[in-house]
Amino acid sequence: MGRLNVAWWNLENLFDHEIAQRDPALKRTLGSELKGRTAAVRDRKISQLASVIRMMFEGEGPALLGVCEIENETVAALLAEAIALPHRSYQVVSHDSPDVRGVDNSFIVDANTLSVVSTDHQIVNKRRSTRDIFWARAIPDACATRSPATCSI
């Protein structure tokens, strides 16, 4: 397989639009943070993020992109779709965290390169829990049909 391009990015509150469906308690918690967040504003931010991601690794893009401060799997899927590199087939691996502000961590994974075999999470109890730790185990796609012990990256 050679090399594996991996990146991580704090998307700084990549929320859906103001009138998107969400739990009423979450809507109250977010309050003014959603003011003026139209679908056009969301889509513009996604477009700007995607244009930078497409340039990563000399235009190859990452095989695995970890993101944080993203509202939900729906918004992560919009980002994955916007990246649209011809040699990548991005899929979202997400976990709905217990964060009171509704921000999650997700992975955007190139299914042409990696196969996600499991995910899990752990809640961190320190003062006040915000986001839990979310992780995924993945194997190179070439290893999906062989024993992982016989594969290397």
MARZAKE-127150 format. One record per residue: residue in three letters; x, y, z of N, C-alpha, C in turn. Coordinates in steps of 0.05 Angstrom, whole numbers, plus 32768, in hexadecimal, padded with zeros to 4 digits. Atoms other than C-alpha are relative to their C-alpha. Layout:
REM residues N
AlaXYZXYZXYZ...
***
This chain:
REM residues 153
Met80107FE88000800080008000801180198000Gly7FEE7FE98001803A8030800C7FFA80138017Arg80057FEC7FEC8022806E80317FE280048004Leu801B7FFB7FF87FE3808280547FFE801E8008Asn80047FE47FFA7FCE80CC80547FEB80038015Val80127FFC7FE97FAE80DF80978001801D8008Ala80027FE47FF77F96812480AD7FEB80028016Trp80147FFA7FEB7F6F814180E77FFA801E7FFETrp80077FE480027F49818380E87FE980078013Asn80157FF47FEF7F2181AB811B7FF080127FEELeu80107FF180137EE881C580F07FF28018800CGlu800A7FE87FF27ED581FA81237FE280057FFCAsn801D7FFE80007E8B81F0812C7FF37FFF7FE5Leu800E8004801A7E7581D680E97FE47FF68006Phe801C80077FFA7E2B81D880F87FF07FFF7FE6Asp8014800080157DF081CA80CB7FF3801B8000His800E7FE680017DC2820380B97FED80048018Glu800F7FF87FE97D98822780ED7FE67FF08004Ile801A800E7FFD7D56820480DE80027FE27FFAAla7FFD801D80037D7381BE80D57FF27FF28018Gln800C800F7FEB7D50818880FD80157FF98015Arg7FEF80077FE97D70818081427FEF7FFF8019Asp800D80027FE67D5C816F81887FFA801B800BPro80067FE57FF57D3781AA81A9801380098016Ala7FED7FF87FEB7D6681A881E5801A800A7FF4Leu7FE77FF7800E7DA281AD81B67FFC801B7FF3Lys80067FE6800C7D8181E68191800180168014Arg7FFF7FEC7FEB7D78820C81D2801D80058009Thr7FE47FFD7FF77DC081FE81E7801180107FECLeu7FF17FF280147DDC821681A57FF8801D7FFDGly800B7FE580007DAF825381A6800B80127FEASer7FF77FEC80137DD1828E818580167FF77FEEGlu7FEB800A80127E0A826481687FF57FF97FE5Leu800C8008801A7DD9824F81317FF580187FF1Lys800B7FE9800D7DC282968121800E80067FE6Gly7FF57FFA801A7DCC82A480D7800D7FE97FF2Arg7FF58018800D7DE3825D80C87FEC7FF57FECThr8011800A80157DC082528087800D7FE87FF2Ala7FF48016800F7DCA821680598016800B7FEEAla7FEC7FF380117DF18246802B801A80058010Val7FE97FFB7FEF7E2082598065800E7FE58005Arg7FF5801B7FFB7E2A820F8077800E7FF67FE7Asp7FF5800A80197E3681FC802E8019800F7FF8Arg7FE87FF180077E688234802480187FF78011Lys7FEB80097FEE7E90821E8061800A7FE47FF7Ile7FF9801B80097E8E81D58049801080027FE6Ser7FF17FFD80197EA581EB8004801D80098005Gln7FE57FF67FFA7EE08211802180117FEB800DLeu7FF180167FF37EF481D7804E80087FEB7FECAla7FFB801580147EEE81A58015801680087FECSer7FEB7FF780137F1A81D07FE7801C7FFD800CVal7FE680037FF37F5281CE801A80077FE28002Ile7FFB801D7FFD7F4A8183802780087FF37FE5Arg7FF8800A801A7F4E81757FDC801D80067FF9Met7FE47FF880057F9281987FDB80147FF18011Met7FEE800E7FEE7FAE816E801480107FEA7FF1Phe7FEF8015800A7FE7813F8003800380027FE1Glu7FFC7FFA801C7FF5815F7FBF7FE87FF77FEFGly80188006800F7FAD81557FA97FF57FE48003Glu800A801B7FFB7FA6810D7FC07FEA7FFF8014Gly801380007FEA7F7D811F7FFC80067FEA8014Pro7FFB80157FEB7F7D80F6803C7FF07FE77FFBAla800E80197FFF7F6B80AD80407FEF7FFF8019Leu800E7FFF7FE67F5580BB80878001801D800ALeu80027FE57FF57F3D80FF80A07FEF7FFF8019Gly800E7FFD7FE77F2B810880E97FF7801D8002Val800B7FE57FFD7EFE814480F77FF38002801BCys800F7FFA7FE87EE3816481367FF1801A7FFDGlu80127FEA80007EB0819981467FEF80017FE7Ile8013800380167E80818181117FE57FF8800DGlu801980047FF27E36818081237FF67FE37FFFAsn800C801B80017E22813B810A800A7FF27FE7Glu7FF8801080177E2B810480D77FF5800B7FE6Thr800B7FF480187DFE812880A5801380157FF5Val7FEE7FEA80097E2D816480A2801B7FF37FF8Ala7FE7800E80087E6A813580A07FFD7FF47FE4Ala8005800B801A7E4A81128064800080157FEALeu80007FEA80137E4081558041801D80087FFALeu7FE47FF980047E8A8164804B800E7FEA7FEFAla7FF38016800E7EA0811F80337FF880017FE2Glu80097FFE801C7E7581287FF4800D80177FF2Ala7FF57FE8800D7E91816D7FE7801E7FFD7FF9Ile7FE4800580067ED981547FE980037FF47FE4Ala8003800B801C7ECA81297FAB801A7FFE7FF0Leu7FE8800780107F0F81127F967FFA7FE77FEFPro8008801680127F0980E37F5A800A7FE58009His7FF480197FF87F3680AD7F787FF97FF8801DArg800880067FE47F1680AF7FBE7FE27FFA8001Ser801C80067FFB7ED480927FD67FFC8005801ETyr80027FFA7FE47EC980B680187FE67FF7800DGln801680087FF07E9C809A804D8004800C801CVal7FFF7FF47FE57E8C80B680927FFD7FEA8015Val800380117FE87E97809180D37FFC80148016Ser80087FEB7FED7E7580B8810A7FF67FF4801AHis800B80087FE67E5F80B481527FF28019800CAsp800F7FEA7FF47E2A80DF817280098004801DSer7FF57FFC7FE57E4E80FB81AF7FEC800C8012Pro80127FF47FEC7E2D811181EF8005801E8005Asp7FFA7FE47FFC7E48815881E77FE780118000Val80197FF07FFE7E13818A81FD7FFD80147FE9Arg80027FED80177E2381B881C27FFC7FF17FE6Gly8006800F80187E18817F819180177FFE7FECVal7FE9800380137E5E817E8173800C7FE48004Asp7FF6801B80007E7B813B8160801C7FFF7FF4Asn7FE78007800E7EBB811B81477FF87FEA7FECSer8006801380157EBA80F3810780197FFA7FF1Phe7FEB800680137EE780D180D57FF480007FE5Ile80078002801C7EE280D9808B80157FED7FF4Val7FEE801680077F008099806E7FFD7FFA7FE2Asp80018009801C7F12808780267FFC7FE28000Ala8007801D80017EF08044801C80107FF17FEBAsn7FEE800D80147F1F80377FE1801A7FF8800CThr7FE680047FF37F5A803680117FFD7FF1801ALeu8003800B7FE57F40802280567FE57FF38004Ser8019800C7FF77F0B7FF480737FFE8003801EVal80047FFC7FE37EF1800980B77FF47FE6800AVal8009801A7FF57EE97FC980E07FF28003801ASer800E7FFC7FE77ED17FE681228002801D8009Thr7FFF7FE67FF37EC2802681487FF87FFD801DAsp800780007FE47EBA803681918004801C800BHis7FFC7FE67FF37EBA807081C280037FFC801EGln7FFB80017FE37ECC808082097FF9801C800BIle80087FE67FF47EAD80B68235801680078015Val7FEC7FF67FED7EE080E0825B7FF2800F8015Asn800D7FF27FE97EC880F482A080148011800ELys7FEE7FEC7FF47EF1813182B07FF1801A8002Arg80117FE97FFA7ECD816B82D07FE57FFD7FF3Arg801A8001800F7E968170829C80067FF37FE5Ser7FFB800E80197E95813F82627FF780117FE9Thr80087FF380197E948160821E7FFE7FEB7FEBArg7FFF801480157EA7813481E4800D7FE7800BAsp7FF280187FF87EB880EC81EF80157FF97FEBIle7FEB800880127EF280CA81CE7FF47FEB7FECPhe800B801280157EDF80A8818C80177FF67FF0Trp7FEB800B80107F0B807981677FF57FEB7FEDAla8007801480147F09804A812B80197FEF7FFAArg7FEB8012800A7F32800E81167FFB7FFB7FE3Ala80038003801C7F40800980CD80187FEF7FF6Ile7FEA800F800C7F697FDB80A1800280097FE3Pro7FFE7FF9801C7F857FE9805C7FEE7FEE7FF0Asp8014800E80107F527FD48028800C7FE67FF4Ala7FF38017800B7F847FA3800A80017FE98014Cys7FFF80147FEB7F847F7F804D7FE57FF58007Ala801B80087FF87F397F7780527FFB7FE37FFAThr8005801C80077F3C7F32803180167FEE800BArg7FEB80107FF57F7C7F1C805480028005801ESer7FFC7FFC7FE37F927F15809C800F801A8005Pro7FF27FE67FFA7FA57F5B80B8801D7FFC8008Ala7FE580057FF87FE47F3B80D480137FFE7FE8Thr7FEF800380187FFE7F2F808D8001801A7FEFCys80007FE7800F7FF17F77807780118015800DSer7FF27FE97FF580197FB680807FFA80187FEFIle80057FE7800E80117FFE806D801B800A7FF5
***
